[in-house]
Amino acid sequence: MKLPLTLITVLNFSLFTAIILLAGCEHEETEFSQFNVTVEGKGVDCGDLYLIKVNNNLEGLYRITGRESWQTCYAYGLAEKYKVEGKKLLVELRAPRKSELYACTTLGPGYPWVTVVEVINATNE
């Protein structure tokens, strides 16, 4: 039995669409890295996001951000109680998901973004 050309076209299109959707799914990060950071203050151009300076494990930071020579990052998911300039934190960070990113103005430097998974320890020094 021969299938009509339109049915074959529909099946091919459906298969192609399914492959694209599966390949386009975002990989969810399950491993997080710990970092000692210092809260630097509110960023100039990304709403309520605060900047953090990573003080250790810079190679791990570069793997997360994909950008070398940046120690300061926007910290998505940083809880309000930790948004205090100079506060020292031990945090778990990961790369942000697409849903966590949004447009910023271009008034300040284009800092890389990280997502704060958990604050493990906090001190005021």
C-alpha positions in Angstrom: 0.0 0.0 0.0 1.4 3.4 -1.0 0.8 6.4 1.2 -0.3 9.6 -0.4 2.3 12.3 -0.8 0.6 14.7 1.6 0.6 12.0 4.4 4.3 11.4 3.9 4.9 15.1 4.0 2.9 15.5 7.2 4.7 12.6 8.9 8.2 14.0 7.8 7.3 17.4 9.1 6.0 15.9 12.4 9.2 13.9 12.9 11.4 16.9 12.1 9.4 19.1 14.5 9.7 16.5 17.3 13.5 16.3 16.8 13.9 20.0 16.9 11.8 20.3 20.1 13.8 17.6 21.8 17.1 19.0 20.8 16.1 22.5 21.8 15.1 21.6 25.4 17.2 23.3 28.0 19.6 21.1 29.9 18.9 21.6 33.6 22.1 22.1 35.7 22.2 19.5 38.5 25.8 20.2 39.8 26.5 23.4 41.5 29.8 25.0 42.6 30.6 26.7 45.8 32.1 30.2 45.9 33.1 32.8 48.5 31.6 36.0 47.3 31.3 39.6 48.4 28.1 41.6 47.7 29.2 44.8 45.8 25.9 46.5 45.6 23.0 47.1 43.2 23.9 47.0 39.5 23.4 50.1 37.4 21.2 48.7 34.7 19.5 45.4 35.5 16.6 46.3 37.8 16.9 44.9 41.3 19.9 42.6 40.5 22.9 42.9 42.8 26.5 42.5 41.8 28.7 40.0 43.6 32.5 39.6 43.4 33.7 36.0 43.4 36.8 35.7 45.6 37.8 32.1 44.9 37.4 29.2 42.4 37.7 31.5 39.4 38.1 28.6 37.0 34.8 27.2 38.2 33.2 30.7 37.7 34.6 30.9 34.2 33.1 27.4 33.4 29.7 28.7 34.6 29.8 32.1 32.8 31.9 31.1 29.7 33.7 34.4 30.2 37.2 34.7 31.5 38.7 37.6 33.5 35.4 38.6 35.1 35.2 38.3 38.9 32.1 40.5 39.2 28.7 39.1 38.1 25.0 39.8 38.4 23.5 37.5 41.0 20.1 36.3 39.9 18.1 34.8 42.8 20.0 36.5 45.6 17.5 36.9 48.5 16.7 40.4 49.8 18.3 39.7 53.2 21.7 39.2 51.5 21.5 42.4 49.4 23.8 44.3 51.7 27.0 45.9 50.3 30.1 44.3 51.8 28.3 41.1 53.0 30.5 38.0 52.7 28.7 34.9 51.5 29.4 31.2 50.8 27.1 30.4 47.9 26.3 27.7 45.4 26.1 29.1 41.9 25.1 27.8 38.5 24.6 29.1 35.0 21.2 30.9 34.6 18.4 29.3 32.6 17.0 31.2 29.7 13.9 31.9 31.7 16.0 33.7 34.3 17.6 36.1 31.9 16.0 39.4 30.9 17.1 42.5 29.0 19.0 45.2 30.8 19.9 48.7 29.7 23.3 49.3 28.5 24.3 52.0 30.9 26.9 49.9 32.7 29.3 47.1 31.9 27.9 43.9 30.5 28.6 41.7 33.5 28.0 38.0 33.2 25.1 36.5 35.1 25.0 33.6 37.6 22.1 32.1 39.5 22.4 31.8 43.3 21.1 28.3 44.1 21.7 28.5 47.9 23.4 30.8 50.4 25.3 28.4 52.7 26.8 30.9 55.1 26.8 34.7 55.5 28.9 37.1 57.6 29.2 40.8 57.9 32.9 41.8 57.9 
